[in-house]
Amino acid sequence: MRGAVFRAAAASVAALGASLALSAADTTTIQVFLLERPVGQETYTLEEDASRVLLGSNLDFVDRGGRVQLTSSLRLDSDLTPEHFIAKGKTYRFVDVDLDVDVSARTARVRSLGTDVRVPLPPRFFLARAYAPFAAQALLVRYWEKHGKPAHLAVAPGAPTRDVRIEFRGTDTVRTGGREQQLSRYMIDGLVWGRETLWLDTEKRFAAVATRVHILPLEAVRDDLRDALPELQAIAVSDRMADLASMASSTPAIADGTFALVGARLRDGTDGPAIEDAAVVIKDGRIVDAGPRGRVQLPKGARTIQAAGKTIVPGLWDMHGHVSQIEWAPAYLAAGVTTVRDMGGERRFLTAFRDALAEHRGVGPQLLLAGLVDGGGPDAFGTTIATDANAGGEIVDAYHAQGFKQMKLYGRMTADLVSAIAARAHEQGMTVTGHIPTGLSVQEAVEAGMDHIAHLPIRGEAGTPAVEQLIAFLARHRTAVDPTQAWNELLGRSTTTAVATFEPGILAAPDPLALNYGSVRNDASAAAVRDRQQRSLAIVKALHDAGVVVVAGTDGALPGHSLLREIELYAQAGFTPAAALAAATTASASAMRMLDDVGTIAPGKRADLLILDADPAAAVSNIRKGRWVVAGGRMYDCSKLWRAAGFTP
């Protein structure tokens, strides 16, 4: 059925293209890369004359065995003002697009996934849905330049439009095909969530882009420039690190060095009772003392920050992140997340991002990296592929040399490969996490050496003998599990259930993220979805009750907010508020063998704290009421961090 629907949609767009007399002689091919792996292409046809510009495009790539197709057509008038835009298909595995935008008299009629609204347009605007079609990004920049390079440009659809910012960043010379080519480099902010880098050639044609498919890194490069992609990627990373430093200067700490928080209720992450009217003293990134104000000696002359009526808890962890862009850094901190385990992305960006944050060349959490590796085959994920045991050991050594803390295994691994990689990782002092390979059972993967498990690969009902036996097995092996329940809830919701009914953070999200999650289409009823979620949460509770280490992770989902939702879901499953919070603090730190340094609030530990306006022990949803966050001894205002990430506080 889905194939028939897509063919019908493609036919309608093709008919529009035919009616616009697009010339096949002008067809260009763009190669598409996901996590640096070639996955498909966009072919487009561009025709221009004195009265109009016509673009027809077909994007087609495969992501881990799932096909992503988007057929689109864009018509512009002589000054590049958009008149009509159609896009049908998908821009990611779960992001459905069925869009028709028609402009008349400064009004856009936007028909999308069954909705039909009219949107007023400002004098300067453009039409775009996401990163694709890639060729349309070149037209966007040409429009921006032709119309005076406005500081902000309205783009429809949005809510009702969204704000896009474009900057010219310089000229890069690359050598490919035996000759040098000059490319103009631009930063575009807001077409997708956050910043991307676009290159145009000297004729203002699309050359390349470093962007994202939802939250995963995606690159596209014109066929004749493919050899220059590694160089262009390096330039894009350098650009982003400069942006990260700029973001830090515009979002300064409100306290650092030596200071004290006094008067708050302290929940230090241990089993002890809350401490009323507490004081926490911080110096040079570390906790000097924490306890009742009457006992704690405040350093002479130190800055004192009054926190009466607030509750202090340890900084939170996300144990399943994918931080493919710099905007994750302030988004995480805004939610109180001070440590993130990244579970696979592009190594060049991740190591640069980690080091910049560690060296205070940016504002963000402590970043721990898990090195992604997969087995062979056309459906493999990423470019780090282990073909045999020797190759697996070499891959571990390479990741270890770059400071990665863990190995992350993906789905195409054999038992022999898992064993070889795990053995070498353990020799190097690294742990092993990841997906259960498709050819292995949970027990086989754990016995082969996996220390942690991503997602919740347990089928069946809590309380049945088979599930009880598996849970007991995981408990005996001290296996940590990050169930990513907020991710499952966000993607598995019924179309009849608004995201905001369970995730209020969507109302504050940047338009590109809100559009993506709002376009998820599932056939299941709300009752069926609720029943499925309750079964999953019952298994999570059974894991916890059996002593299995449950750690909070999101797989990305809605930045920052989904980690808070994960904690709420654990409470919904039956965890006490303290246990739900521990999954995102002490349990995570313990699983990463870092509890001696972080995870609780105690003298000598890294100063990672979240200061809330209300106590999560009274209502776990109070975890969303962050006022300030302290990361490595630097204190920030949460609302300013949300703004830096593009969210509404």
C-alpha angles and dihedrals in degrees: 000000000000091000092052091049092050093048090052091049092047091049091054092051091045089052090053090049090051091050088054090053095235110190117233089206090075097054116138130188125221120193116223126212128191114195085348092302117122106243108162145307149260119230118195140178121210126190125180134180136155094284108037150004120225125194126184120180142178120195115192126169140144122234113193092326096318118111120228116195131172124177115191144168129196128189121194131182125235094284091046095256107150118247106171135008128183125181126171132175127033138318093194138005093277102021109098120196126194102155134161118173118181121183124210129160095347092309127109120210103209118196112182132161094334098322124111119193138156117229125195113231130211120231092269120043145132136209121236138135104200139314092323141116087041092200090060090063089067089053090049091056092045089052091049092052094044092051099052103276096271116208089236130021126198115232125191137245102046132101083328092315131350131224120248125187123202129190132180106231104181146279124294126195116210130179119223135147090017095300140083122247128192116221129189113225124214136181115220118191121189104018085099121008105294133345130338132178121235128187126201126188125235090276091053093250122143111274108165144327136203105206142127138267096220098310101337122093115261131179130189126188133177113256096250092051098048094112090059095058097099090052092047091049090054090051091050092051091050089050092052094049089053088051090049091055090048090050089053092053092050093047103046125181114264090213136012140145107043120356141133135224111212138183101026130120107257123214100180099187095253126108091260124109122268115277114229122213090011134175127213117192119201128190129175094342097313136096109249097183141344129188144081112351091234091060102037114087112221115217112253111262094005118144112259120208115199112225104169112156093023132105124225119209132169117278112272130246132218106203096188111046134150105198101183095153138039095245089075089072099066092033092058094045091048088059092048095257108145100167127042130183107209111212103201140327140126110329097214092056096039096052092046091048094047093049094046091053093045091051093047093247086130142021114255149092130300105275122215117188130217113196113233118224131168138180124250131280138090093282096054119129121237129346102281102096127174110210097175142354094277092051090048092055092049090051091053091050092050093051092045091052088056093053100258113160099205145015119240116206122205133206105278098065125122123218091254092053092048090051094048095047093044093049093051092044091052090050088055093049093253127129127222128234137158146097121333102254113249093242096050136071121231090255093050092050093049092046088051089060111276110148098185134028126215119220122354110294095175116116123196138038127314110251097031116121095247094051092043091052092050092048091049089051091054091048092053091050093046090233117176118220129198103196099190092211095162089057092050091048093049095050098033098051121125114256087237091060116082114225091230092064090074103012110043090177089079088074089062096042125114111263097252091058093043090050092050097049092040090057096058108121122198127169096212120108122245089250092052092048091049091051092049092050093049090053091051093048090049089058091048089052091047090052091052094046091051092054098256110149107248113193127188116250134155110191084231101290112152104357114253095342095071092059088057089048090051089058090048091051092053089055088048088053090057105270114140112249088253092052092046090052091045090059087065096041126021097018092051094046090048093049089054091047091242103112091113089064107030143002100078134051107251139129113285096020127117109277100246111148140155118210113204132193090224138026117264089206088068093048121355090218087071085081084083092062099084116163103169136006129201117206119181090340097310117114124212139182108247095214092056090049091052089054091050089055092051096256129124109245 
